[in-house]
Amino acid sequence: MIRETVVTADTIEEAQRIACEELHSDPEKTSFEVLRQPEKKKFGLFGGSPAQVRAYIEITPFESAKEYIAGILDKMGIGDVEITAEETEGGAVINIDGENVGFIIGHRGETLDAIQYLAGLVANHVDEGYYRISINIGNYREKREKTLEILGRKLAFKAVKTGAKTVLEPMNPYERRIIHTAVQKVRGASSWSEGENLQRHVVIGPDPDYKPSYGGRGGYRKGGSSNFNKDGSYNRRSRSGGYQRRQYSEGESHPQDTMFSAFESDKTRGSINERPESSLYGKIEVKKTNNSES
């Protein structure tokens, strides 16, 4: 995409300077074409004409998005910021640094997502191909992603343990994908999306197709009882119907190992033994339903 302007001034140098100001471009990155040479007036009274210069620059999707973001921040009264950008395959990552730029993120990143969406439209208007724009402020994206990963695994464990489902707040497609990926790492849990447009959200619940490898009398089930003591010993039922406490030595196979084999990690779904405790960045609300807790 080419952006150009034609400027008339007393000299060629002045016309070039004015053209760069209009294009918001660096003179070194701007091409010039002299349409008319300046002519002095004869005897200082007759004839003469000013210089006329055509200036043009080739706008890439990357530069177009960066310029658009700078314009938005300027309109918001945020002038003292540093905008750095790095082109990636099929897109660009734009970082915004400076004092008091946190409010650009907005409530749960909504303002940042809106600016990113508009910058993407501007970038893709330059070229017919798809060009992905990602905007980051103070590593917000990384922190948000980590928070969503912890939340997804925590609620997946809850679904396996209680059999209840949890409905999350509406999220954009990128954040929903993070939740789905985290839930897939917990065997016995499942996630899916419900709702339309801006109300599209994730639901986390037990996997109906999952068949645990444990069970039976004294097995690990909600409301059931266990034959294991707090010290790790096992109560073996005797012929008389009572229980006898048996201690297991180091290295000896323990029945409890078999009972909880369903919670061991596998190569296809990742480790599930490290239970997350809390989120790192930002609180994510859950909807209250008959089958879930907030």
ABEGO torsion letter per residue (X at the ends): XBBBBBBBBABAAAAAAAAAAAAGBBAAABBBBBABBBBBBBGGABEEBBBBBBBBBBBBAAAAAAAAAAAAAAAAGBABBBBBBBBBBGEBBBBBBEBGAAAAAEBGGAAAAAAAAAAAAAAAAABABBBBBBBBBGGAAAAAAAAAAAAAAAAAAAAAAAGBBBBBBBBBAAAAAAAAAAAAABBGBBBBBBEBEAABBBBBBBBAABBBABEEBGBBBBGBBBABBAAGBBBBBBAAGBBBBBBBBBGBBBAAAAAAAAABBBAAAEBAABBBABBABEBBBBBBBAABBX
